[in-house]
Amino acid sequence: MDIAILIGAVLLISVFCYKNVPTLFGGIIVSLLLMFIYKMDVYDGLLNIYMGGLVGFAKQWLILFTLGALFGKLLEVTGGADSLARTILKVSGPKNVSLGVCIFTAILAAAGISSFITMFIVFPIALKLCRKANVSRAVVVAGFSLGLNLGLALPYVPVTNNVLCADYFGTTVGAGGWLAIFCNVVFLVVGILYMKWYEKRLDAKGLGYAPAYGTGAAQDEGELDMEAKGPHWVTSLIPMLIPILVLNLFKVKVEFALLCGVAAIIVLQFKYLPRKWEENRKVMSDSISMSLTTIINAAAIVGLGAVIQNCPGYMSAVESILSYKGSPLMITFIATNLIAGIAGSSTAGLVLAAPVLQQAAALTNAAAFHRTTVFASLGLDSLPTAGFLQTECTVAGVKFKDVYFPVIFALTVALTLFRALLYMGLCALFGIA
């Protein structure tokens, strides 16, 4: 019964998100329903649990969001985003914007860069490409979604979920090795084929580039002049690489790493920065406005997640999910997916499931179990309850309902679940687990 109630809550907030109900209103309404069902103290539930989750998320991520928005805005005003966009467009071609966005995103994600930082780096550039090629903003979401799920699932990379699994199961970040890479190649090829089919559908409907929907979208004003003079693309790429290097070499806080990237833009592209104070003030105020809009959209869903995790039936539901009897790989596939879906986060699902799953890991090949768990954590975490998806659509300037099922669900839920099942099937075929 508890599982049914929590799944019902997930479905209801999904409907609200799909209907473009503001996430803050939707999150509060579903939270109130759960409180009534479980006879929780409504005042305490809203003021302490829901707002505690919302404010806690904002407290943790506000500086990062603001720095990320500032990073993207500086690249835009200096012309650095245009410079990179021109280079990518020349390499990929005007008809392959989604592929360029996919590969660029995958590289940043695999380097251990936060999904939010990756988004703030990629979107201003990607939207420039869309404007130049006259393709829909949905193409950016498609390329980003595929690239992000590719980068987060690779072995050998310092991605959070990969590192967490290595810690919990006594493996290494290379667990799963070449078999995991093969499954990711299949994932990428199928994903690209699907994206091209989707783009043809958009083109057939005459849906090209359009103004941003709502507020908070990454800046993309102005045409992309392929012959314009501006900063060299290398001086735009270096500030993107600096956070990666600083994070992996010096193990500093991610906010400091991104601050180093912001400083690198200022130093390397100083001659292209505005000289008037009012223009620079606008850069800062626009960055703050954008970061506040995006963080509220995400935090509203996180607040609901906090209420769900504090419901009396939550632990009972988790225990029921984890009590499934079957092959160890199937246990982690089902358990991690369901818990990540309820929590609305791949990392949260993994952190909640992994301590209990350690017992199942001991019954099979630990490396195969590790990689299956990583793959599983990236499946149902992309239901509409995931706050990141709201942020992604806001920054891309698209309606959530227009891109969720044909793009996000297809690439980050359906195709991601297929990748995990493919890996499990190959493990069984080769007698690995």
C-alpha positions as a Markdown table, in Angstrom:
| # | Residue | x | y | z |
|---|---|---|---|---|
| 1 | Met | 0.0 | 0.0 | 0.0 |
| 2 | Asp | 2.8 | 2.4 | 0.9 |
| 3 | Ile | 4.5 | 1.8 | -2.5 |
| 4 | Ala | 1.2 | 2.5 | -4.3 |
| 5 | Ile | 0.7 | 5.8 | -2.4 |
| 6 | Leu | 4.2 | 7.0 | -3.1 |
| 7 | Ile | 4.0 | 6.0 | -6.7 |
| 8 | Gly | 0.7 | 7.8 | -6.9 |
| 9 | Ala | 2.4 | 10.9 | -5.6 |
| 10 | Val | 5.1 | 10.6 | -8.2 |
| 11 | Leu | 2.5 | 10.2 | -10.9 |
| 12 | Leu | 0.5 | 13.2 | -9.7 |
| 13 | Ile | 3.5 | 15.6 | -9.6 |
| 14 | Ser | 4.4 | 14.2 | -13.0 |
| 15 | Val | 1.0 | 15.2 | -14.4 |
| 16 | Phe | 1.4 | 18.7 | -12.9 |
| 17 | Cys | 4.9 | 19.1 | -14.4 |
| 18 | Tyr | 3.5 | 17.9 | -17.8 |
| 19 | Lys | 0.7 | 20.4 | -17.6 |
| 20 | Asn | 3.2 | 23.2 | -16.9 |
| 21 | Val | 1.9 | 23.9 | -13.4 |
| 22 | Pro | 4.6 | 25.9 | -11.6 |
| 23 | Thr | 6.7 | 23.4 | -9.7 |
| 24 | Leu | 6.4 | 25.3 | -6.4 |
| 25 | Phe | 2.6 | 25.0 | -6.5 |
| 26 | Gly | 2.6 | 21.4 | -7.7 |
| 27 | Gly | 5.2 | 20.4 | -5.0 |
| 28 | Ile | 3.2 | 22.0 | -2.2 |
| 29 | Ile | -0.1 | 20.4 | -3.3 |
| 30 | Val | 1.3 | 16.9 | -3.6 |
| 31 | Ser | 3.1 | 17.4 | -0.3 |
| 32 | Leu | -0.2 | 18.4 | 1.4 |
| 33 | Leu | -1.9 | 15.3 | 0.1 |
| 34 | Leu | 0.8 | 13.0 | 1.4 |
| 35 | Met | 0.6 | 14.7 | 4.8 |
| 36 | Phe | -3.2 | 14.3 | 5.0 |
| 37 | Ile | -2.9 | 10.6 | 3.9 |
| 38 | Tyr | -0.3 | 9.8 | 6.5 |
| 39 | Lys | -1.8 | 12.2 | 9.2 |
| 40 | Met | 1.3 | 14.2 | 9.5 |
| 41 | Asp | 1.5 | 17.6 | 11.1 |
| 42 | Val | 0.8 | 20.0 | 8.2 |
| 43 | Tyr | 2.4 | 23.0 | 9.7 |
| 44 | Asp | 5.6 | 21.2 | 10.6 |
| 45 | Gly | 5.5 | 19.3 | 7.3 |
| 46 | Leu | 5.3 | 22.5 | 5.2 |
| 47 | Leu | 7.5 | 24.8 | 7.3 |
| 48 | Asn | 10.2 | 22.4 | 8.4 |
| 49 | Ile | 10.2 | 19.4 | 6.1 |
| 50 | Tyr | 9.1 | 20.8 | 2.7 |
| 51 | Met | 10.8 | 24.2 | 3.2 |
| 52 | Gly | 13.7 | 22.5 | 4.8 |
| 53 | Gly | 14.3 | 20.4 | 1.7 |
| 54 | Leu | 13.7 | 23.5 | -0.6 |
| 55 | Val | 15.9 | 25.8 | 1.4 |
| 56 | Gly | 18.6 | 23.2 | 2.0 |
| 57 | Phe | 18.9 | 22.6 | -1.8 |
| 58 | Ala | 19.0 | 26.3 | -2.5 |
| 59 | Lys | 21.6 | 26.8 | 0.3 |
| 60 | Gln | 23.8 | 24.1 | -1.2 |
| 61 | Trp | 23.5 | 25.0 | -4.8 |
| 62 | Leu | 22.8 | 28.8 | -5.1 |
| 63 | Ile | 26.4 | 29.9 | -5.3 |
| 64 | Leu | 27.1 | 27.1 | -7.9 |
| 65 | Phe | 24.0 | 28.1 | -9.9 |
| 66 | Thr | 25.0 | 31.7 | -9.9 |
| 67 | Leu | 28.6 | 31.0 | -10.9 |
| 68 | Gly | 27.4 | 28.7 | -13.6 |
| 69 | Ala | 25.0 | 31.3 | -14.9 |
| 70 | Leu | 27.8 | 34.0 | -14.7 |
| 71 | Phe | 30.1 | 31.6 | -16.6 |
| 72 | Gly | 27.7 | 31.2 | -19.4 |
| 73 | Lys | 26.8 | 34.9 | -19.5 |
| 74 | Leu | 30.4 | 36.0 | -19.7 |
| 75 | Leu | 31.0 | 33.6 | -22.6 |
| 76 | Glu | 28.0 | 35.2 | -24.3 |
| 77 | Val | 29.0 | 38.9 | -23.9 |
| 78 | Thr | 32.7 | 38.4 | -24.8 |
| 79 | Gly | 31.8 | 36.5 | -27.9 |
| 80 | Gly | 33.4 | 33.3 | -26.6 |
| 81 | Ala | 30.2 | 31.3 | -27.0 |
| 82 | Asp | 29.9 | 32.4 | -30.6 |
| 83 | Ser | 33.5 | 31.5 | -31.3 |
| 84 | Leu | 33.0 | 28.0 | -29.9 |
| 85 | Ala | 29.7 | 27.7 | -31.7 |
| 86 | Arg | 31.2 | 28.6 | -35.0 |
| 87 | Thr | 34.0 | 26.0 | -34.5 |
| 88 | Ile | 31.6 | 23.2 | -33.5 |
| 89 | Leu | 29.3 | 24.1 | -36.4 |
| 90 | Lys | 32.1 | 23.9 | -38.9 |
| 91 | Val | 33.2 | 20.4 | -37.6 |
| 92 | Ser | 29.7 | 18.9 | -37.1 |
| 93 | Gly | 27.9 | 20.7 | -39.9 |
| 94 | Pro | 24.7 | 22.6 | -39.6 |
| 95 | Lys | 22.6 | 19.4 | -39.8 |
| 96 | Asn | 24.3 | 17.8 | -36.9 |
| 97 | Val | 23.9 | 20.2 | -34.0 |
| 98 | Ser | 22.5 | 17.6 | -31.7 |
| 99 | Leu | 25.5 | 15.3 | -32.2 |
| 100 | Gly | 27.9 | 18.2 | -31.5 |
| 101 | Val | 26.0 | 19.0 | -28.3 |
| 102 | Cys | 25.9 | 15.3 | -27.3 |
| 103 | Ile | 29.7 | 14.7 | -27.6 |
| 104 | Phe | 30.5 | 18.0 | -25.9 |
| 105 | Thr | 28.2 | 17.3 | -23.0 |
| 106 | Ala | 29.5 | 13.7 | -22.6 |
| 107 | Ile | 33.1 | 14.9 | -22.4 |
| 108 | Leu | 32.2 | 17.4 | -19.6 |
| 109 | Ala | 30.0 | 14.9 | -17.7 |
| 110 | Ala | 32.6 | 12.2 | -17.9 |
| 111 | Ala | 35.3 | 14.5 | -16.5 |
| 112 | Gly | 33.3 | 14.7 | -13.3 |
| 113 | Ile | 31.7 | 18.1 | -13.9 |
| 114 | Ser | 28.4 | 18.6 | -12.2 |
| 115 | Ser | 25.3 | 18.1 | -14.4 |
| 116 | Phe | 24.3 | 21.7 | -13.5 |
| 117 | Ile | 27.7 | 23.2 | -14.4 |
| 118 | Thr | 27.7 | 21.2 | -17.6 |
| 119 | Met | 24.3 | 22.5 | -18.5 |
| 120 | Phe | 25.3 | 26.1 | -17.9 |
| 121 | Ile | 28.4 | 25.7 | -20.1 |
| 122 | Val | 26.7 | 23.8 | -22.9 |
| 123 | Phe | 23.3 | 25.6 | -23.4 |
| 124 | Pro | 24.5 | 29.1 | -24.3 |
| 125 | Ile | 26.7 | 27.6 | -27.0 |
| 126 | Ala | 24.2 | 25.1 | -28.2 |
| 127 | Leu | 21.4 | 27.6 | -28.5 |
| 128 | Lys | 23.7 | 29.8 | -30.7 |
| 129 | Leu | 24.1 | 26.7 | -32.9 |
| 130 | Cys | 20.3 | 26.2 | -33.1 |
| 131 | Arg | 19.7 | 29.8 | -34.1 |
| 132 | Lys | 22.4 | 29.6 | -36.8 |
| 133 | Ala | 21.1 | 26.3 | -38.2 |
| 134 | Asn | 17.4 | 27.2 | -37.7 |
| 135 | Val | 16.6 | 24.1 | -35.7 |
| 136 | Ser | 14.3 | 23.7 | -32.7 |
| 137 | Arg | 15.5 | 24.3 | -29.2 |
| 138 | Ala | 14.3 | 20.7 | -28.5 |
| 139 | Val | 17.4 | 19.5 | -30.4 |
| 140 | Val | 19.6 | 21.0 | -27.6 |
| 141 | Val | 17.6 | 19.1 | -25.0 |
| 142 | Ala | 18.0 | 15.9 | -27.1 |
| 143 | Gly | 21.7 | 16.2 | -27.6 |
| 144 | Phe | 22.3 | 17.2 | -23.9 |
| 145 | Ser | 20.1 | 14.4 | -22.6 |
| 146 | Leu | 21.9 | 11.7 | -24.6 |
| 147 | Gly | 25.4 | 13.1 | -23.9 |
| 148 | Leu | 24.8 | 13.5 | -20.2 |
| 149 | Asn | 23.5 | 9.9 | -19.8 |
| 150 | Leu | 26.5 | 8.7 | -21.8 |
| 151 | Gly | 29.1 | 10.5 | -19.8 |
| 152 | Leu | 27.6 | 9.6 | -16.4 |
| 153 | Ala | 27.6 | 5.8 | -17.2 |
| 154 | Leu | 31.2 | 5.4 | -18.5 |
| 155 | Pro | 33.7 | 3.3 | -16.6 |
| 156 | Tyr | 37.0 | 4.7 | -15.5 |
| 157 | Val | 35.6 | 8.3 | -15.0 |
| 158 | Pro | 35.4 | 10.2 | -11.7 |
| 159 | Val | 31.6 | 10.6 | -11.9 |
| 160 | Thr | 29.9 | 10.6 | -8.4 |
| 161 | Asn | 27.8 | 7.5 | -8.9 |
| 162 | Asn | 30.8 | 5.6 | -10.2 |
| 163 | Val | 32.9 | 6.6 | -7.3 |
| 164 | Leu | 30.1 | 5.8 | -4.8 |
| 165 | Cys | 29.6 | 2.3 | -6.1 |
| 166 | Ala | 33.3 | 1.6 | -6.0 |
| 167 | Asp | 33.3 | 2.7 | -2.3 |
| 168 | Tyr | 30.2 | 0.6 | -1.4 |
| 169 | Phe | 31.0 | -2.6 | -3.3 |
| 170 | Gly | 34.8 | -2.6 | -2.9 |
| 171 | Thr | 35.4 | -2.3 | -6.6 |
| 172 | Thr | 37.2 | 0.3 | -8.8 |
| 173 | Val | 35.9 | 3.0 | -11.0 |
| 174 | Gly | 36.8 | 0.8 | -14.0 |
| 175 | Ala | 34.4 | -1.9 | -12.9 |
| 176 | Gly | 32.5 | -3.4 | -15.9 |
| 177 | Gly | 35.3 | -2.3 | -18.2 |
| 178 | Trp | 35.0 | -3.0 | -21.9 |
| 179 | Leu | 31.6 | -4.6 | -21.7 |
| 180 | Ala | 30.2 | -1.4 | -20.2 |
| 181 | Ile | 31.9 | 0.6 | -23.0 |
| 182 | Phe | 30.3 | -1.7 | -25.6 |
| 183 | Cys | 26.9 | -1.1 | -24.1 |
| 184 | Asn | 27.5 | 2.6 | -24.1 |
| 185 | Val | 28.5 | 2.5 | -27.7 |
| 186 | Val | 25.2 | 0.8 | -28.6 |
| 187 | Phe | 23.4 | 3.3 | -26.4 |
| 188 | Leu | 25.0 | 6.2 | -28.3 |
| 189 | Val | 24.4 | 4.8 | -31.8 |
| 190 | Val | 20.7 | 4.0 | -31.1 |
| 191 | Gly | 20.4 | 7.4 | -29.4 |
| 192 | Ile | 21.8 | 9.2 | -32.4 |
| 193 | Leu | 19.6 | 7.4 | -34.8 |
| 194 | Tyr | 16.6 | 8.3 | -32.7 |
| 195 | Met | 17.6 | 12.0 | -32.5 |
| 196 | Lys | 18.0 | 12.2 | -36.3 |
| 197 | Trp | 14.5 | 10.6 | -36.7 |
| 198 | Tyr | 13.1 | 13.1 | -34.2 |
| 199 | Glu | 14.8 | 16.0 | -36.0 |
| 200 | Lys | 13.3 | 15.0 | -39.3 |
| 201 | Arg | 9.8 | 15.0 | -37.7 |
| 202 | Leu | 10.4 | 18.5 | -36.4 |
| 203 | Asp | 11.6 | 19.6 | -39.8 |
| 204 | Ala | 8.6 | 18.0 | -41.5 |
| 205 | Lys | 6.3 | 20.0 | -39.2 |
| 206 | Gly | 8.2 | 23.2 | -40.0 |
| 207 | Leu | 9.4 | 23.6 | -36.4 |
| 208 | Gly | 12.6 | 25.5 | -36.5 |
| 209 | Tyr | 14.2 | 28.0 | -34.1 |
| 210 | Ala | 11.8 | 29.9 | -31.9 |
| 211 | Pro | 12.0 | 32.5 | -29.1 |
| 212 | Ala | 12.5 | 31.1 | -25.6 |
| 213 | Tyr | 9.4 | 29.9 | -23.6 |
| 214 | Gly | 9.1 | 31.5 | -20.2 |
| 215 | Thr | 11.9 | 33.2 | -18.3 |
| 216 | Gly | 15.3 | 32.0 | -17.2 |
| 217 | Ala | 16.5 | 30.7 | -20.5 |
| 218 | Ala | 20.2 | 30.9 | -21.4 |
| 219 | Gln | 21.0 | 34.0 | -23.4 |
| 220 | Asp | 21.2 | 33.6 | -27.1 |
| 221 | Glu | 20.4 | 37.0 | -28.6 |
| 222 | Gly | 21.9 | 37.9 | -31.9 |
| 223 | Glu | 22.8 | 36.0 | -35.1 |
| 224 | Leu | 25.9 | 33.8 | -35.2 |
| 225 | Asp | 28.2 | 35.5 | -37.7 |
| 226 | Met | 30.5 | 32.8 | -39.1 |
| 227 | Glu | 33.1 | 35.4 | -40.2 |
| 228 | Ala | 32.9 | 37.7 | -37.1 |
| 229 | Lys | 36.1 | 38.6 | -35.3 |
| 230 | Gly | 36.2 | 37.7 | -31.6 |
| 231 | Pro | 38.2 | 35.6 | -29.1 |
| 232 | His | 39.9 | 32.5 | -30.5 |
| 233 | Trp | 37.9 | 29.3 | -29.8 |
| 234 | Val | 40.9 | 28.1 | -27.8 |
| 235 | Thr | 40.6 | 30.9 | -25.3 |
| 236 | Ser | 36.9 | 29.9 | -24.9 |
| 237 | Leu | 37.7 | 26.2 | -24.5 |
| 238 | Ile | 40.5 | 26.7 | -21.9 |
| 239 | Pro | 38.1 | 28.2 | -19.2 |
| 240 | Met | 36.0 | 25.1 | -19.7 |
| 241 | Leu | 38.9 | 22.8 | -19.2 |
| 242 | Ile | 40.2 | 24.6 | -16.1 |
| 243 | Pro | 37.4 | 23.6 | -13.8 |
| 244 | Ile | 37.9 | 19.9 | -14.9 |
| 245 | Leu | 41.6 | 20.1 | -14.2 |
| 246 | Val | 41.3 | 21.9 | -10.9 |
| 247 | Leu | 38.6 | 19.4 | -9.7 |
| 248 | Asn | 40.6 | 16.3 | -10.7 |
| 249 | Leu | 44.1 | 17.5 | -9.8 |
| 250 | Phe | 43.5 | 19.5 | -6.6 |
| 251 | Lys | 40.3 | 17.9 | -5.3 |
| 252 | Val | 38.9 | 21.3 | -4.4 |
| 253 | Lys | 35.2 | 22.3 | -3.9 |
| 254 | Val | 33.3 | 22.4 | -7.2 |
| 255 | Glu | 32.3 | 26.1 | -6.5 |
| 256 | Phe | 36.0 | 27.1 | -6.4 |
| 257 | Ala | 36.7 | 25.1 | -9.5 |
| 258 | Leu | 34.0 | 27.0 | -11.4 |
| 259 | Leu | 35.2 | 30.3 | -10.0 |
| 260 | Cys | 38.6 | 29.5 | -11.5 |
| 261 | Gly | 36.8 | 29.0 | -14.8 |
| 262 | Val | 35.1 | 32.4 | -14.4 |
| 263 | Ala | 38.4 | 34.0 | -13.6 |
| 264 | Ala | 40.0 | 32.4 | -16.7 |
| 265 | Ile | 37.3 | 33.9 | -19.0 |
| 266 | Ile | 38.0 | 37.4 | -17.5 |
| 267 | Val | 41.7 | 37.1 | -17.9 |
| 268 | Leu | 41.8 | 35.4 | -21.3 |
| 269 | Gln | 39.0 | 37.5 | -22.9 |
| 270 | Phe | 39.5 | 40.7 | -21.0 |
| 271 | Lys | 39.7 | 42.8 | -24.1 |
| 272 | Tyr | 36.3 | 41.7 | -25.2 |
| 273 | Leu | 34.5 | 42.5 | -21.9 |
| 274 | Pro | 32.2 | 45.6 | -21.8 |
| 275 | Arg | 34.0 | 48.7 | -20.6 |
| 276 | Lys | 30.9 | 50.5 | -19.2 |
| 277 | Trp | 29.9 | 49.7 | -15.6 |
| 278 | Glu | 26.2 | 49.6 | -16.5 |
| 279 | Glu | 26.8 | 46.8 | -19.0 |
| 280 | Asn | 28.8 | 44.8 | -16.5 |
| 281 | Arg | 26.2 | 45.3 | -13.8 |
| 282 | Lys | 23.6 | 43.9 | -16.2 |
| 283 | Val | 25.8 | 40.8 | -16.8 |
| 284 | Met | 25.8 | 40.2 | -13.0 |
| 285 | Ser | 22.1 | 40.9 | -12.5 |
| 286 | Asp | 21.0 | 38.7 | -15.4 |
| 287 | Ser | 23.1 | 35.9 | -14.0 |
| 288 | Ile | 21.5 | 36.2 | -10.6 |
| 289 | Ser | 18.0 | 36.4 | -12.0 |
| 290 | Met | 18.6 | 33.3 | -14.1 |
| 291 | Ser | 20.1 | 31.3 | -11.3 |
| 292 | Leu | 17.2 | 32.2 | -8.9 |
| 293 | Thr | 14.6 | 31.1 | -11.5 |
| 294 | Thr | 16.3 | 27.8 | -12.2 |
| 295 | Ile | 17.1 | 27.0 | -8.5 |
| 296 | Ile | 13.5 | 27.5 | -7.4 |
| 297 | Asn | 12.2 | 25.2 | -10.1 |
| 298 | Ala | 14.6 | 22.4 | -9.0 |
| 299 | Ala | 14.3 | 23.1 | -5.2 |
| 300 | Ala | 10.5 | 22.9 | -5.3 |
| 301 | Ile | 10.7 | 19.2 | -6.4 |
| 302 | Val | 13.5 | 18.5 | -3.9 |
| 303 | Gly | 11.2 | 19.8 | -1.2 |
| 304 | Leu | 8.6 | 17.2 | -2.3 |
| 305 | Gly | 11.3 | 14.6 | -2.2 |
| 306 | Ala | 12.0 | 15.5 | 1.4 |
| 307 | Val | 8.4 | 15.1 | 2.3 |
| 308 | Ile | 8.3 | 11.7 | 0.6 |
| 309 | Gln | 11.3 | 10.5 | 2.5 |
| 310 | Asn | 9.8 | 11.7 | 5.8 |
| 311 | Cys | 6.5 | 9.9 | 5.3 |
| 312 | Pro | 5.9 | 7.0 | 7.8 |
| 313 | Gly | 5.5 | 4.6 | 4.8 |
| 314 | Tyr | 8.7 | 5.6 | 3.0 |
| 315 | Met | 11.1 | 3.2 | 4.8 |
| 316 | Ser | 8.4 | 0.4 | 4.6 |
| 317 | Ala | 8.3 | 1.0 | 0.8 |
| 318 | Val | 12.1 | 0.9 | 0.5 |
| 319 | Glu | 12.3 | -2.3 | 2.5 |
| 320 | Ser | 9.6 | -3.9 | 0.3 |
| 321 | Ile | 11.5 | -2.9 | -2.8 |
| 322 | Leu | 14.7 | -4.3 | -1.5 |
| 323 | Ser | 13.1 | -7.6 | -0.3 |
| 324 | Tyr | 12.6 | -8.7 | -3.9 |
| 325 | Lys | 14.0 | -12.3 | -4.4 |
| 326 | Gly | 15.8 | -13.0 | -7.6 |
| 327 | Ser | 19.3 | -12.7 | -9.3 |
| 328 | Pro | 21.5 | -10.2 | -7.7 |
| 329 | Leu | 21.8 | -8.1 | -10.8 |
| 330 | Met | 18.0 | -8.0 | -11.2 |
| 331 | Ile | 17.6 | -7.1 | -7.5 |
| 332 | Thr | 19.8 | -4.0 | -7.9 |
| 333 | Phe | 18.2 | -3.1 | -11.3 |
| 334 | Ile | 14.7 | -3.0 | -9.8 |
| 335 | Ala | 15.6 | -1.6 | -6.4 |
| 336 | Thr | 17.9 | 1.2 | -7.5 |
| 337 | Asn | 15.6 | 2.2 | -10.3 |
| 338 | Leu | 12.5 | 2.4 | -8.1 |
| 339 | Ile | 14.2 | 4.2 | -5.3 |
| 340 | Ala | 15.8 | 6.7 | -7.6 |
| 341 | Gly | 12.4 | 7.2 | -9.2 |
| 342 | Ile | 10.7 | 7.9 | -5.9 |
| 343 | Ala | 13.6 | 10.1 | -4.7 |
| 344 | Gly | 13.8 | 11.9 | -8.0 |
| 345 | Ser | 17.6 | 11.7 | -8.1 |
| 346 | Ser | 20.1 | 9.1 | -9.3 |
| 347 | Thr | 22.5 | 9.8 | -6.6 |
| 348 | Ala | 19.9 | 9.8 | -3.9 |
| 349 | Gly | 18.5 | 6.5 | -5.1 |
| 350 | Leu | 22.0 | 5.0 | -5.1 |
| 351 | Val | 22.9 | 6.3 | -1.7 |
| 352 | Leu | 19.7 | 4.9 | -0.2 |
| 353 | Ala | 19.9 | 1.5 | -1.9 |
| 354 | Ala | 23.7 | 0.7 | -2.0 |
| 355 | Pro | 24.2 | 0.1 | 1.8 |
| 356 | Val | 21.5 | -2.6 | 1.7 |
| 357 | Leu | 22.6 | -3.9 | -1.7 |
| 358 | Gln | 26.0 | -4.7 | -0.4 |
| 359 | Gln | 24.7 | -8.1 | 0.8 |
| 360 | Ala | 23.5 | -8.9 | -2.8 |
| 361 | Ala | 26.8 | -7.7 | -4.3 |
| 362 | Ala | 28.6 | -10.4 | -2.3 |
| 363 | Leu | 26.6 | -13.1 | -4.1 |
| 364 | Thr | 27.8 | -12.3 | -7.6 |
| 365 | Asn | 30.6 | -10.7 | -9.6 |
| 366 | Ala | 31.1 | -7.4 | -7.8 |
| 367 | Ala | 32.3 | -5.5 | -10.9 |
| 368 | Ala | 29.1 | -6.5 | -12.9 |
| 369 | Phe | 27.0 | -5.6 | -9.9 |
| 370 | His | 28.7 | -2.2 | -9.6 |
| 371 | Arg | 28.1 | -1.3 | -13.3 |
| 372 | Thr | 24.5 | -2.6 | -13.3 |
| 373 | Thr | 23.8 | -0.4 | -10.2 |
| 374 | Val | 25.3 | 2.7 | -12.0 |
| 375 | Phe | 23.2 | 2.0 | -15.1 |
| 376 | Ala | 20.1 | 1.4 | -13.0 |
| 377 | Ser | 20.6 | 4.7 | -11.0 |
| 378 | Leu | 20.3 | 6.6 | -14.3 |
| 379 | Gly | 16.9 | 5.2 | -15.4 |
| 380 | Leu | 13.8 | 6.1 | -13.5 |
| 381 | Asp | 15.6 | 9.1 | -11.9 |
| 382 | Ser | 14.5 | 11.0 | -15.0 |
| 383 | Leu | 10.8 | 10.8 | -14.3 |
| 384 | Pro | 9.1 | 14.3 | -14.2 |
| 385 | Thr | 9.7 | 14.5 | -10.5 |
| 386 | Ala | 13.4 | 15.1 | -11.1 |
| 387 | Gly | 14.1 | 18.8 | -10.3 |
| 388 | Phe | 17.0 | 18.8 | -12.7 |
| 389 | Leu | 14.6 | 18.3 | -15.7 |
| 390 | Gln | 12.6 | 21.4 | -14.8 |
| 391 | Thr | 15.9 | 23.4 | -14.7 |
| 392 | Glu | 17.0 | 21.9 | -18.0 |
| 393 | Cys | 13.8 | 22.9 | -19.8 |
| 394 | Thr | 13.8 | 26.3 | -18.2 |
| 395 | Val | 17.4 | 27.1 | -19.3 |
| 396 | Ala | 16.7 | 25.6 | -22.8 |
| 397 | Gly | 13.6 | 27.8 | -23.1 |
| 398 | Val | 11.2 | 25.0 | -24.0 |
| 399 | Lys | 7.9 | 23.8 | -22.6 |
| 400 | Phe | 8.3 | 20.7 | -20.4 |
| 401 | Lys | 5.4 | 18.9 | -22.0 |
| 402 | Asp | 6.7 | 19.5 | -25.5 |
| 403 | Val | 10.0 | 17.7 | -24.9 |
| 404 | Tyr | 9.5 | 15.3 | -22.0 |
| 405 | Phe | 8.0 | 12.2 | -23.7 |
| 406 | Pro | 9.6 | 12.5 | -27.2 |
| 407 | Val | 13.0 | 13.5 | -26.0 |
| 408 | Ile | 13.8 | 13.2 | -22.3 |
| 409 | Phe | 11.7 | 10.0 | -21.6 |
| 410 | Ala | 12.8 | 8.3 | -24.8 |
| 411 | Leu | 16.5 | 9.0 | -24.4 |
| 412 | Thr | 17.0 | 9.1 | -20.6 |
| 413 | Val | 14.4 | 6.6 | -19.4 |
| 414 | Ala | 13.5 | 4.1 | -22.1 |
| 415 | Leu | 16.9 | 3.9 | -23.8 |
| 416 | Thr | 18.7 | 4.0 | -20.5 |
| 417 | Leu | 16.7 | 1.1 | -19.1 |
| 418 | Phe | 17.5 | -0.8 | -22.4 |
| 419 | Arg | 21.2 | -0.2 | -21.8 |
| 420 | Ala | 21.1 | -1.7 | -18.3 |
| 421 | Leu | 19.1 | -4.7 | -19.5 |
| 422 | Leu | 21.6 | -5.2 | -22.4 |
| 423 | Tyr | 24.5 | -5.2 | -20.0 |
| 424 | Met | 22.8 | -7.7 | -17.7 |
| 425 | Gly | 21.9 | -9.9 | -20.6 |
| 426 | Leu | 25.5 | -9.9 | -21.9 |
| 427 | Cys | 26.8 | -10.7 | -18.4 |
| 428 | Ala | 24.5 | -13.7 | -18.3 |
| 429 | Leu | 25.5 | -14.8 | -21.8 |
| 430 | Phe | 29.2 | -14.7 | -21.0 |
| 431 | Gly | 28.8 | -16.2 | -17.5 |
| 432 | Ile | 30.1 | -13.1 | -15.8 |
| 433 | Ala | 27.3 | -13.0 | -13.3 |
